[in-house]
Amino acid sequence: MDEIKATLAIEQLYLTPDEERLLRDFAEGRVSFSELYSFVVKNLKKAEAA
């Protein structure tokens, strides 16, 4: 998790608490890859619209 946050910080990007929780849940096997993927795609579409 620290490596991901550091990589994002280099690009001046930061995780919201919900994004961090989802990523942690994925890392611990509580969320499937397809759920994580759906979340990412949905948020990318929101960002493109903004």
Order of alpha helices (4+ residues) and beta strands (2+ residues): alpha-alpha-alpha
